[in-house]
Amino acid sequence: MSGEVRVLLAAAALPATEVEVEAMAARYPAFRAAVDALHDVPADRDSAEGDFPRTG
């Protein structure tokens, strides 16, 4: 996992010590899952909670 973190840091041109990379790598799976969950969309639009009622 630290390899992925290193690639992401390099792409963003962000420096990090070995200790920082290892700490980020340990947290990355949970963080990635939380970010991915932001993009989850219900398969059936009508079943989504909080949708505005259709008017037409």
Secondary structure, DSSP 4 states (H G I P E B T S, - for coil): -HHHHHHHHHHTT----HHHHHHHHHHHHHHHHHHHHTT---SSGGG-TTPPPP--
